[in-house]
């Protein structure tokens, strides 16, 4: 259980950023995973009053506030229509509805969880992380970096893609043993594997949409996997080509 001595609901991003420069402070976001980690900090900084909990559709992208709950992404009609229902498919298996009503997309992205279904899909969709001081950063770069003290304000997802997500779990609401996310654009198909168990990884970029089983077997053979309580390295390597094939098929079938 996390413990904090002080709680501050920031009134502006400037205030939140200034407070967060202290090593004794932490942004709590949804405070779902964080509260279970046994963290002890002087100050918890809440962004709940800053209007960062919405989904905006522009001409060429969806811009999602960092405090937007996972459940909002799961149920947003426009977002799911644009990407073939991929957000509903990716988020519905995560723990339970009450959890997804509180956990935020910004908290998931910032934490860089190796088991994150959210990050796997966003990475496949070539999302950008928009930070208060740094500005827009490709998620593919951001997730490889160490934690810093900037604040995620938004996630930007470009339109014009077909997406799909497949995963395997020991039980319905458990953390995934392996996640595959794919997105097809005019440049080709991007394939991502997460819960390897490690941070989501782009395993193929600009892949031909008609790629077959031999291609997915080759990708799985060169992808680093590991073992943990949920699955062995051998199991993940065996299952990965099947998930990739299913995602590729779904991307071919879904209308953008």
DRENPA-3360 file (N, C-alpha, C; in nm, 2 decimals, always signed):
BEGIN
1 = XXXXXXXX = +0.08/-0.12/+0.00/+0.00/+0.00/+0.00/+0.09/+0.12/+0.00 ~ +0.06/+0.22/-0.09/+0.14/+0.34/-0.10/+0.10/+0.43/+0.01 ~ +0.19/+0.51/+0.06/+0.16/+0.61/+0.17/+0.21/+0.75/+0.13 ~ +0.14/+0.85/+0.15/+0.18/+0.99/+0.13/+0.14/+1.07/+0.25 ~ +0.23/+1.17/+0.28/+0.21/+1.26/+0.39/+0.12/+1.37/+0.35 ~ +0.13/+1.42/+0.23/+0.06/+1.54/+0.18/-0.01/+1.50/+0.05 ~ -0.13/+1.57/+0.03/-0.20/+1.55/-0.09/-0.23/+1.69/-0.15 ~ -0.20/+1.71/-0.28/-0.23/+1.84/-0.34/-0.30/+1.81/-0.47;
9 = XXXXXXXX = -0.42/+1.87/-0.49/-0.49/+1.87/-0.62/-0.45/+2.00/-0.69 ~ -0.36/+1.98/-0.79/-0.30/+2.09/-0.85/-0.40/+2.18/-0.93 ~ -0.38/+2.31/-0.92/-0.48/+2.40/-0.99/-0.43/+2.44/-1.13 ~ -0.31/+2.40/-1.16/-0.26/+2.43/-1.30/-0.15/+2.33/-1.33 ~ -0.12/+2.32/-1.46/+0.00/+2.23/-1.50/+0.13/+2.29/-1.45 ~ +0.14/+2.42/-1.44/+0.26/+2.49/-1.40/+0.28/+2.45/-1.25 ~ +0.18/+2.45/-1.17/+0.19/+2.42/-1.03/+0.23/+2.27/-1.01 ~ +0.16/+2.18/-1.09/+0.19/+2.04/-1.08/+0.33/+2.01/-1.12;
17 = XXXXXXXX = +0.38/+2.07/-1.23/+0.52/+2.05/-1.27/+0.62/+2.10/-1.17 ~ +0.60/+2.21/-1.11/+0.69/+2.26/-1.01/+0.69/+2.17/-0.89 ~ +0.58/+2.13/-0.84/+0.58/+2.04/-0.73/+0.64/+1.90/-0.76 ~ +0.63/+1.86/-0.88/+0.68/+1.73/-0.92/+0.83/+1.72/-0.94 ~ +0.89/+1.84/-0.93/+1.04/+1.84/-0.95/+1.11/+1.79/-0.82 ~ +1.03/+1.78/-0.71/+1.09/+1.73/-0.59/+1.09/+1.57/-0.59 ~ +1.20/+1.51/-0.55/+1.20/+1.37/-0.56/+1.11/+1.30/-0.46 ~ +1.06/+1.38/-0.36/+0.97/+1.32/-0.26/+0.82/+1.33/-0.31;
25 = XXXXXXXX = +0.80/+1.38/-0.43/+0.66/+1.39/-0.48/+0.64/+1.29/-0.59 ~ +0.51/+1.26/-0.62/+0.47/+1.17/-0.72/+0.33/+1.21/-0.78 ~ +0.32/+1.20/-0.91/+0.19/+1.22/-0.97/+0.11/+1.09/-0.95 ~ -0.01/+1.10/-0.89/-0.09/+0.98/-0.86/-0.18/+0.93/-0.98 ~ -0.21/+1.01/-1.07/-0.30/+0.97/-1.19/-0.42/+0.90/-1.13 ~ -0.45/+0.78/-1.18/-0.56/+0.70/-1.13/-0.53/+0.63/-0.99 ~ -0.40/+0.62/-0.96/-0.36/+0.56/-0.83/-0.41/+0.42/-0.81 ~ -0.42/+0.35/-0.92/-0.46/+0.21/-0.91/-0.34/+0.11/-0.89;
33 = XXXXXXXX = -0.25/+0.11/-0.99/-0.13/+0.02/-0.97/-0.04/+0.08/-0.87 ~ -0.03/+0.22/-0.86/+0.06/+0.28/-0.78/+0.04/+0.25/-0.63 ~ -0.08/+0.25/-0.59/-0.11/+0.23/-0.45/-0.08/+0.09/-0.40 ~ -0.05/+0.00/-0.49/-0.02/-0.14/-0.45/+0.13/-0.17/-0.44 ~ +0.21/-0.06/-0.47/+0.35/-0.09/-0.49/+0.43/-0.06/-0.36 ~ +0.37/-0.02/-0.25/+0.44/+0.00/-0.13/+0.52/+0.13/-0.12 ~ +0.49/+0.22/-0.21/+0.57/+0.35/-0.22/+0.54/+0.44/-0.10 ~ +0.64/+0.50/-0.05/+0.63/+0.60/+0.06/+0.69/+0.74/+0.01;
41 = XXXXXXXX = +0.60/+0.84/-0.01/+0.64/+0.97/-0.06/+0.59/+1.08/+0.03 ~ +0.65/+1.19/+0.02/+0.60/+1.31/+0.10/+0.47/+1.36/+0.04 ~ +0.46/+1.37/-0.09/+0.35/+1.44/-0.15/+0.29/+1.36/-0.27 ~ +0.16/+1.35/-0.27/+0.09/+1.30/-0.39/+0.02/+1.41/-0.46 ~ +0.05/+1.42/-0.59/+0.00/+1.53/-0.68/-0.11/+1.48/-0.77 ~ -0.23/+1.53/-0.75/-0.34/+1.49/-0.83/-0.37/+1.59/-0.94 ~ -0.39/+1.54/-1.07/-0.42/+1.62/-1.18/-0.57/+1.63/-1.21 ~ -0.65/+1.59/-1.12/-0.80/+1.57/-1.15/-0.87/+1.70/-1.18;
49 = XXXXXXXX = -0.82/+1.81/-1.15/-0.89/+1.94/-1.17/-0.84/+2.02/-1.29 ~ -0.76/+1.95/-1.38/-0.69/+2.02/-1.49/-0.76/+1.99/-1.62 ~ -0.87/+1.93/-1.62/-0.94/+1.91/-1.75/-0.87/+1.82/-1.85 ~ -0.80/+1.72/-1.80/-0.72/+1.63/-1.88/-0.79/+1.49/-1.90 ~ -0.92/+1.49/-1.89/-0.99/+1.36/-1.89/-1.09/+1.35/-2.01 ~ -1.05/+1.40/-2.13/-1.14/+1.40/-2.24/-1.08/+1.34/-2.37 ~ -1.16/+1.30/-2.46/-1.12/+1.25/-2.59/-1.17/+1.34/-2.70 ~ -1.07/+1.40/-2.77/-1.11/+1.50/-2.88/-1.07/+1.44/-3.01;
57 = XXXXXXXX = -1.16/+1.45/-3.11/-1.13/+1.40/-3.24/-1.11/+1.53/-3.33 ~ -0.99/+1.53/-3.39/-0.96/+1.63/-3.49/-0.96/+1.57/-3.63 ~ -0.93/+1.65/-3.73/-0.93/+1.61/-3.87/-0.84/+1.49/-3.89 ~ -0.73/+1.48/-3.83/-0.63/+1.38/-3.86/-0.59/+1.29/-3.74 ~ -0.65/+1.32/-3.62/-0.60/+1.24/-3.50/-0.71/+1.24/-3.39 ~ -0.69/+1.15/-3.30/-0.76/+1.16/-3.17/-0.66/+1.20/-3.06 ~ -0.70/+1.30/-2.98/-0.62/+1.35/-2.88/-0.68/+1.32/-2.75 ~ -0.61/+1.24/-2.67/-0.67/+1.19/-2.54/-0.60/+1.25/-2.42;
65 = XXXXXXXX = -0.67/+1.31/-2.33/-0.62/+1.36/-2.21/-0.56/+1.25/-2.12 ~ -0.45/+1.28/-2.06/-0.38/+1.18/-1.98/-0.46/+1.12/-1.86 ~ -0.56/+1.20/-1.81/-0.64/+1.15/-1.70/-0.76/+1.08/-1.74 ~ -0.77/+1.05/-1.87/-0.89/+0.98/-1.92/-0.89/+0.83/-1.88 ~ -0.99/+0.79/-1.82/-1.00/+0.65/-1.77/-1.00/+0.55/-1.88 ~ -0.94/+0.44/-1.86/-0.94/+0.33/-1.96/-1.08/+0.29/-2.00 ~ -1.18/+0.30/-1.91/-1.31/+0.26/-1.95/-1.37/+0.36/-2.05 ~ -1.33/+0.48/-2.04/-1.38/+0.58/-2.14/-1.32/+0.55/-2.28;
73 = XXXXXXXX = -1.20/+0.50/-2.29/-1.14/+0.46/-2.42/-1.21/+0.33/-2.47 ~ -1.24/+0.24/-2.38/-1.31/+0.12/-2.41/-1.45/+0.14/-2.47 ~ -1.52/+0.24/-2.43/-1.66/+0.26/-2.46/-1.68/+0.38/-2.56 ~ -1.58/+0.45/-2.60/-1.59/+0.57/-2.69/-1.63/+0.52/-2.83 ~ -1.74/+0.56/-2.88/-1.79/+0.51/-3.01/-1.70/+0.55/-3.12 ~ -1.67/+0.68/-3.12/-1.59/+0.73/-3.23/-1.45/+0.67/-3.24 ~ -1.39/+0.66/-3.12/-1.25/+0.60/-3.12/-1.25/+0.46/-3.17 ~ -1.35/+0.38/-3.12/-1.36/+0.24/-3.16/-1.40/+0.22/-3.31;
81 = XXXXXXXX = -1.48/+0.31/-3.36/-1.52/+0.31/-3.50/-1.40/+0.34/-3.59 ~ -1.32/+0.43/-3.55/-1.20/+0.47/-3.63/-1.10/+0.36/-3.64 ~ -1.09/+0.28/-3.53/-0.98/+0.18/-3.52/-1.04/+0.03/-3.51 ~ -1.16/+0.01/-3.57/-1.21/-0.12/-3.58/-1.24/-0.19/-3.44 ~ -1.27/-0.11/-3.34/-1.30/-0.17/-3.21/-1.18/-0.22/-3.13 ~ -1.06/-0.18/-3.17/-0.94/-0.23/-3.11/-0.93/-0.19/-2.96 ~ -0.98/-0.07/-2.93/-0.97/-0.02/-2.79/-1.06/-0.10/-2.70 ~ -1.18/-0.13/-2.74/-1.27/-0.22/-2.66/-1.21/-0.36/-2.65;
89 = XXXXXXXX = -1.15/-0.41/-2.75/-1.09/-0.55/-2.75/-0.97/-0.55/-2.65 ~ -0.89/-0.44/-2.65/-0.77/-0.44/-2.57/-0.79/-0.41/-2.43 ~ -0.89/-0.33/-2.40/-0.91/-0.29/-2.26/-1.01/-0.37/-2.18 ~ -1.11/-0.43/-2.25/-1.22/-0.50/-2.18/-1.16/-0.61/-2.09 ~ -1.05/-0.68/-2.12/-1.00/-0.79/-2.04/-0.92/-0.74/-1.91 ~ -0.90/-0.61/-1.90/-0.81/-0.56/-1.79/-0.89/-0.56/-1.66 ~ -0.86/-0.65/-1.57/-0.91/-0.66/-1.43/-1.06/-0.66/-1.42 ~ -1.13/-0.54/-1.42/-1.27/-0.54/-1.41/-1.32/-0.39/-1.44;
97 = XXXXXXXX = -1.45/-0.38/-1.45/-1.50/-0.24/-1.49/-1.47/-0.14/-1.39 ~ -1.48/-0.17/-1.26/-1.45/-0.07/-1.16/-1.30/-0.02/-1.17 ~ -1.21/-0.12/-1.19/-1.07/-0.08/-1.21/-1.05/+0.01/-1.33 ~ -1.11/-0.02/-1.44/-1.10/+0.06/-1.56/-1.16/+0.19/-1.56 ~ -1.26/+0.21/-1.47/-1.32/+0.34/-1.45/-1.23/+0.43/-1.38 ~ -1.13/+0.39/-1.32/-1.03/+0.47/-1.24/-0.89/+0.48/-1.30 ~ -0.84/+0.37/-1.35/-0.71/+0.37/-1.41/-0.71/+0.46/-1.53 ~ -0.60/+0.53/-1.54/-0.59/+0.63/-1.65/-0.49/+0.59/-1.76;
105 = XXXXXXXX = -0.51/+0.64/-1.88/-0.42/+0.62/-1.99/-0.28/+0.68/-1.96 ~ -0.28/+0.80/-1.91/-0.15/+0.86/-1.88/-0.07/+0.78/-1.78 ~ -0.14/+0.73/-1.67/-0.06/+0.65/-1.57/-0.01/+0.52/-1.63 ~ -0.08/+0.46/-1.72/-0.04/+0.34/-1.79/+0.08/+0.36/-1.87 ~ +0.08/+0.47/-1.95/+0.19/+0.50/-2.04/+0.31/+0.55/-1.96 ~ +0.30/+0.63/-1.86/+0.41/+0.68/-1.79/+0.48/+0.57/-1.71 ~ +0.40/+0.47/-1.66/+0.46/+0.36/-1.58/+0.54/+0.27/-1.66 ~ +0.51/+0.26/-1.80/+0.59/+0.17/-1.89/+0.58/+0.03/-1.84;
113 = XXXXXXXX = +0.47/-0.01/-1.80/+0.45/-0.15/-1.75/+0.48/-0.25/-1.86 ~ +0.56/-0.35/-1.83/+0.59/-0.46/-1.93/+0.46/-0.54/-1.97 ~ +0.36/-0.54/-1.88/+0.24/-0.62/-1.91/+0.13/-0.54/-1.97 ~ +0.15/-0.41/-2.01/+0.05/-0.32/-2.05/-0.01/-0.35/-2.18 ~ -0.14/-0.39/-2.18/-0.22/-0.40/-2.31/-0.24/-0.26/-2.37 ~ -0.25/-0.16/-2.29/-0.27/-0.02/-2.34/-0.15/+0.02/-2.42 ~ -0.03/+0.01/-2.37/+0.09/+0.05/-2.44/+0.11/-0.02/-2.57 ~ +0.08/-0.15/-2.57/+0.10/-0.23/-2.69/+0.01/-0.18/-2.80;
121 = XXXXXXXX = -0.11/-0.15/-2.77/-0.20/-0.10/-2.88/-0.15/+0.04/-2.92 ~ -0.12/+0.13/-2.83/-0.08/+0.26/-2.86/+0.05/+0.26/-2.94 ~ +0.14/+0.17/-2.91/+0.26/+0.16/-2.98/+0.24/+0.12/-3.13 ~ +0.15/+0.02/-3.15/+0.11/-0.02/-3.28/+0.05/+0.09/-3.36 ~ -0.02/+0.18/-3.30/-0.09/+0.29/-3.36/+0.00/+0.41/-3.38 ~ +0.13/+0.40/-3.35/+0.22/+0.51/-3.37/+0.18/+0.63/-3.29 ~ +0.14/+0.61/-3.17/+0.09/+0.72/-3.09/+0.21/+0.81/-3.04 ~ +0.18/+0.94/-3.01/+0.27/+1.03/-2.96/+0.23/+1.06/-2.81;
129 = XXXXXXXX = +0.33/+1.08/-2.73/+0.31/+1.12/-2.59/+0.34/+1.27/-2.59 ~ +0.24/+1.35/-2.54/+0.26/+1.49/-2.53/+0.29/+1.53/-2.39 ~ +0.40/+1.59/-2.36/+0.45/+1.62/-2.23/+0.44/+1.78/-2.21 ~ +0.43/+1.82/-2.09/+0.41/+1.96/-2.05/+0.53/+2.04/-2.10 ~ +0.65/+2.00/-2.07/+0.77/+2.08/-2.10/+0.83/+2.04/-2.23 ~ +0.83/+1.91/-2.25/+0.91/+1.85/-2.36/+0.83/+1.86/-2.50 ~ +0.70/+1.86/-2.49/+0.62/+1.85/-2.61/+0.59/+1.71/-2.65 ~ +0.57/+1.69/-2.78/+0.53/+1.56/-2.84/+0.65/+1.47/-2.86;
137 = XXXXXXXX = +0.64/+1.35/-2.81/+0.75/+1.25/-2.83/+0.68/+1.12/-2.88 ~ +0.74/+1.06/-2.98/+0.69/+0.93/-3.02/+0.69/+0.83/-2.90 ~ +0.58/+0.75/-2.89/+0.58/+0.65/-2.78/+0.69/+0.55/-2.80 ~ +0.72/+0.52/-2.92/+0.83/+0.42/-2.95/+0.96/+0.47/-2.88 ~ +0.98/+0.60/-2.87/+1.10/+0.65/-2.81/+1.08/+0.67/-2.66 ~ +0.96/+0.72/-2.62/+0.93/+0.75/-2.48/+0.94/+0.63/-2.39 ~ +0.89/+0.52/-2.44/+0.88/+0.40/-2.35/+1.02/+0.33/-2.33 ~ +1.12/+0.37/-2.41/+1.25/+0.32/-2.39/+1.33/+0.40/-2.29;
145 = XXXXXXXX = +1.28/+0.52/-2.26/+1.35/+0.62/-2.17/+1.33/+0.59/-2.02 ~ +1.42/+0.64/-1.94/+1.39/+0.62/-1.79/+1.28/+0.72/-1.75 ~ +1.22/+0.69/-1.63/+1.12/+0.78/-1.58/+1.18/+0.92/-1.56 ~ +1.11/+1.02/-1.59/+1.15/+1.16/-1.56/+1.04/+1.24/-1.48 ~ +1.06/+1.37/-1.47/+0.97/+1.45/-1.39/+0.88/+1.54/-1.47 ~ +0.88/+1.52/-1.60/+0.78/+1.59/-1.69/+0.64/+1.53/-1.67 ~ +0.54/+1.60/-1.71/+0.40/+1.55/-1.69/+0.34/+1.52/-1.83 ~ +0.29/+1.40/-1.84/+0.21/+1.37/-1.97/+0.08/+1.44/-1.96;
153 = XXXXXXXX = +0.05/+1.52/-2.07/-0.08/+1.59/-2.07/-0.18/+1.52/-2.17 ~ -0.13/+1.46/-2.28/-0.22/+1.40/-2.38/-0.14/+1.29/-2.45 ~ -0.22/+1.20/-2.51/-0.18/+1.10/-2.60/-0.24/+1.13/-2.74 ~ -0.16/+1.14/-2.84/-0.21/+1.17/-2.98/-0.20/+1.05/-3.07 ~ -0.31/+1.01/-3.13/-0.32/+0.89/-3.21/-0.36/+0.93/-3.36 ~ -0.27/+0.91/-3.46/-0.31/+0.95/-3.59/-0.42/+0.86/-3.65 ~ -0.50/+0.92/-3.73/-0.61/+0.84/-3.79/-0.56/+0.76/-3.92 ~ -0.65/+0.70/-3.99/-0.62/+0.63/-4.11/-0.55/+0.50/-4.09;
161 = XXXXXXXX = -0.58/+0.43/-3.98/-0.52/+0.30/-3.95/-0.63/+0.20/-3.92 ~ -0.60/+0.07/-3.95/-0.68/-0.04/-3.91/-0.61/-0.11/-3.80 ~ -0.67/-0.14/-3.69/-0.60/-0.20/-3.57/-0.67/-0.32/-3.52 ~ -0.59/-0.41/-3.45/-0.64/-0.53/-3.39/-0.55/-0.57/-3.27 ~ -0.61/-0.63/-3.17/-0.54/-0.68/-3.05/-0.58/-0.82/-3.02 ~ -0.49/-0.90/-2.99/-0.51/-1.04/-2.94/-0.43/-1.06/-2.82 ~ -0.47/-1.14/-2.72/-0.39/-1.17/-2.61/-0.43/-1.31/-2.55 ~ -0.34/-1.37/-2.47/-0.37/-1.49/-2.40/-0.35/-1.46/-2.25;
169 = XXXXXXXX = -0.45/-1.52/-2.17/-0.45/-1.50/-2.03/-0.48/-1.64/-1.96 ~ -0.42/-1.65/-1.84/-0.45/-1.77/-1.76/-0.60/-1.78/-1.72 ~ -0.65/-1.66/-1.68/-0.79/-1.65/-1.65/-0.84/-1.51/-1.71 ~ -0.97/-1.50/-1.71/-1.03/-1.38/-1.78/-0.98/-1.25/-1.74 ~ -0.96/-1.22/-1.62/-0.92/-1.09/-1.57/-0.77/-1.08/-1.53 ~ -0.69/-1.18/-1.55/-0.55/-1.18/-1.51/-0.47/-1.10/-1.61 ~ -0.35/-1.06/-1.56/-0.25/-0.99/-1.65/-0.22/-1.09/-1.76 ~ -0.21/-1.03/-1.88/-0.18/-1.11/-2.00/-0.05/-1.19/-1.99;
177 = XXXXXXXX = -0.05/-1.31/-2.05/+0.08/-1.39/-2.06/+0.15/-1.34/-2.19 ~ +0.07/-1.29/-2.29/+0.13/-1.24/-2.41/+0.02/-1.15/-2.48 ~ +0.06/-1.04/-2.53/-0.03/-0.95/-2.60/+0.03/-0.92/-2.74 ~ -0.05/-0.92/-2.84/-0.01/-0.88/-2.98/-0.11/-0.77/-3.02 ~ -0.05/-0.66/-3.08/-0.13/-0.55/-3.13/-0.07/-0.52/-3.27 ~ -0.16/-0.50/-3.37/-0.12/-0.46/-3.50/-0.20/-0.35/-3.55 ~ -0.14/-0.27/-3.64/-0.21/-0.16/-3.70/-0.16/-0.15/-3.85 ~ -0.26/-0.14/-3.94/-0.23/-0.13/-4.08/-0.26/+0.01/-4.13;
185 = XXXXXXXX = -0.16/+0.07/-4.20/-0.17/+0.20/-4.26/-0.13/+0.19/-4.41 ~ -0.12/+0.30/-4.48/-0.07/+0.30/-4.61/+0.08/+0.25/-4.62 ~ +0.15/+0.27/-4.51/+0.29/+0.23/-4.51/+0.31/+0.09/-4.49 ~ +0.21/+0.01/-4.45/+0.22/-0.13/-4.42/+0.16/-0.16/-4.29 ~ +0.20/-0.27/-4.23/+0.15/-0.32/-4.11/+0.26/-0.32/-4.00 ~ +0.22/-0.25/-3.89/+0.32/-0.25/-3.77/+0.27/-0.36/-3.67 ~ +0.36/-0.44/-3.62/+0.33/-0.55/-3.53/+0.40/-0.53/-3.40 ~ +0.33/-0.54/-3.29/+0.39/-0.52/-3.16/+0.36/-0.64/-3.07;
193 = XXXXXXXX = +0.45/-0.68/-2.99/+0.43/-0.78/-2.89/+0.46/-0.73/-2.75 ~ +0.37/-0.75/-2.66/+0.39/-0.70/-2.52/+0.37/-0.82/-2.42 ~ +0.40/-0.79/-2.30/+0.39/-0.89/-2.19/+0.48/-1.01/-2.23 ~ +0.61/-0.98/-2.27/+0.69/-1.09/-2.32/+0.77/-1.17/-2.22 ~ +0.79/-1.14/-2.09/+0.73/-1.03/-2.02/+0.83/-0.92/-2.01 ~ +0.81/-0.81/-2.08/+0.89/-0.69/-2.09/+0.81/-0.59/-2.16 ~ +0.86/-0.47/-2.16/+0.79/-0.36/-2.23/+0.75/-0.40/-2.37 ~ +0.64/-0.35/-2.42/+0.59/-0.37/-2.55/+0.70/-0.34/-2.65;
201 = XXXXXXXX = +0.71/-0.42/-2.76/+0.82/-0.40/-2.85/+0.77/-0.41/-3.00 ~ +0.81/-0.32/-3.08/+0.77/-0.33/-3.22/+0.86/-0.44/-3.28 ~ +0.80/-0.54/-3.33/+0.87/-0.66/-3.38/+0.87/-0.66/-3.54 ~ +0.78/-0.58/-3.60/+0.78/-0.56/-3.74/+0.72/-0.43/-3.78 ~ +0.78/-0.36/-3.87/+0.73/-0.23/-3.92/+0.72/-0.24/-4.07 ~ +0.61/-0.18/-4.12/+0.59/-0.18/-4.27/+0.58/-0.32/-4.32 ~ +0.52/-0.41/-4.25/+0.50/-0.55/-4.29/+0.40/-0.56/-4.40 ~ +0.42/-0.64/-4.50/+0.32/-0.66/-4.60/+0.19/-0.72/-4.55;
209 = XXXXXXXX = +0.08/-0.66/-4.58/-0.05/-0.70/-4.52/-0.08/-0.85/-4.55 ~ -0.03/-0.90/-4.66/-0.06/-1.04/-4.69/+0.04/-1.14/-4.63 ~ +0.13/-1.10/-4.54/+0.23/-1.18/-4.48/+0.16/-1.31/-4.42 ~ +0.23/-1.42/-4.43/+0.18/-1.55/-4.39/+0.25/-1.61/-4.27 ~ +0.22/-1.73/-4.24/+0.26/-1.80/-4.12/+0.42/-1.80/-4.11 ~ +0.48/-1.82/-4.23/+0.63/-1.83/-4.22/+0.69/-1.70/-4.17 ~ +0.63/-1.59/-4.21/+0.69/-1.46/-4.17/+0.67/-1.44/-4.02 ~ +0.56/-1.48/-3.97/+0.53/-1.47/-3.82/+0.62/-1.56/-3.74;
217 = XXXXXXXX = +0.64/-1.68/-3.79/+0.73/-1.77/-3.73/+0.87/-1.71/-3.72 ~ +0.92/-1.65/-3.83/+1.05/-1.59/-3.83/+1.06/-1.47/-3.73 ~ +0.96/-1.39/-3.72/+0.95/-1.28/-3.63/+0.96/-1.33/-3.49 ~ +0.88/-1.44/-3.45/+0.88/-1.49/-3.32/+1.02/-1.55/-3.28 ~ +1.09/-1.61/-3.38/+1.22/-1.67/-3.36/+1.32/-1.57/-3.32 ~ +1.31/-1.45/-3.37/+1.42/-1.35/-3.33/+1.37/-1.25/-3.22 ~ +1.25/-1.26/-3.17/+1.20/-1.17/-3.07/+1.24/-1.22/-2.93 ~ +1.30/-1.14/-2.85/+1.33/-1.18/-2.71/+1.21/-1.20/-2.62;
225 = XXXXXXXX = +1.20/-1.32/-2.56/+1.10/-1.35/-2.47/+1.16/-1.40/-2.34 ~ +1.08/-1.40/-2.23/+1.13/-1.45/-2.10/+1.02/-1.53/-2.04 ~ +1.06/-1.58/-1.92/+0.96/-1.66/-1.84/+0.93/-1.59/-1.71 ~ +0.80/-1.61/-1.67/+0.76/-1.57/-1.54/+0.65/-1.67/-1.49 ~ +0.58/-1.63/-1.38/+0.48/-1.72/-1.33/+0.36/-1.74/-1.43 ~ +0.34/-1.65/-1.52/+0.23/-1.67/-1.61/+0.25/-1.75/-1.74 ~ +0.38/-1.76/-1.78/+0.41/-1.84/-1.89/+0.56/-1.85/-1.91 ~ +0.60/-1.96/-1.98/+0.75/-1.98/-2.00/+0.79/-1.91/-2.13;
233 = XXXXXXXX = +0.92/-1.89/-2.15/+0.97/-1.84/-2.27/+0.92/-1.92/-2.39 ~ +0.93/-2.05/-2.38/+0.90/-2.14/-2.49/+0.75/-2.13/-2.53 ~ +0.66/-2.12/-2.43/+0.52/-2.10/-2.45/+0.49/-1.97/-2.53 ~ +0.55/-1.86/-2.48/+0.53/-1.73/-2.55/+0.58/-1.74/-2.70 ~ +0.70/-1.80/-2.72/+0.75/-1.81/-2.86/+0.66/-1.89/-2.95 ~ +0.60/-1.99/-2.89/+0.51/-2.08/-2.96/+0.37/-2.01/-3.00 ~ +0.32/-1.93/-2.90/+0.19/-1.87/-2.92/+0.20/-1.74/-3.00 ~ +0.32/-1.67/-3.00/+0.33/-1.54/-3.07/+0.29/-1.55/-3.22;
241 = XXXXXXXX = +0.33/-1.65/-3.30/+0.29/-1.65/-3.44/+0.14/-1.66/-3.46 ~ +0.08/-1.73/-3.37/-0.07/-1.75/-3.38/-0.14/-1.61/-3.35 ~ -0.09/-1.54/-3.25/-0.16/-1.41/-3.22/-0.13/-1.31/-3.33 ~ -0.01/-1.31/-3.39/+0.03/-1.22/-3.50/-0.06/-1.25/-3.62 ~ -0.08/-1.38/-3.65/-0.16/-1.41/-3.76/-0.31/-1.37/-3.75 ~ -0.36/-1.38/-3.62/-0.50/-1.34/-3.60/-0.51/-1.19/-3.61 ~ -0.41/-1.12/-3.56/-0.42/-0.97/-3.57/-0.41/-0.92/-3.71 ~ -0.32/-0.99/-3.79/-0.30/-0.95/-3.93/-0.43/-0.98/-4.01;
249 = XXXXXXXX = -0.49/-1.09/-3.98/-0.62/-1.12/-4.05/-0.73/-1.02/-4.01 ~ -0.73/-0.98/-3.89/-0.83/-0.88/-3.84/-0.81/-0.75/-3.91 ~ -0.68/-0.71/-3.92/-0.65/-0.58/-3.99/-0.69/-0.58/-4.13 ~ -0.68/-0.70/-4.20/-0.72/-0.71/-4.34/-0.87/-0.70/-4.35 ~ -0.94/-0.74/-4.25/-1.09/-0.75/-4.26/-1.16/-0.62/-4.22 ~ -1.10/-0.55/-4.12/-1.16/-0.44/-4.06/-1.16/-0.32/-4.15 ~ -1.27/-0.25/-4.17/-1.27/-0.13/-4.25/-1.24/-0.01/-4.17 ~ -1.14/+0.07/-4.21/-1.10/+0.19/-4.14/-1.21/+0.29/-4.14;
% end
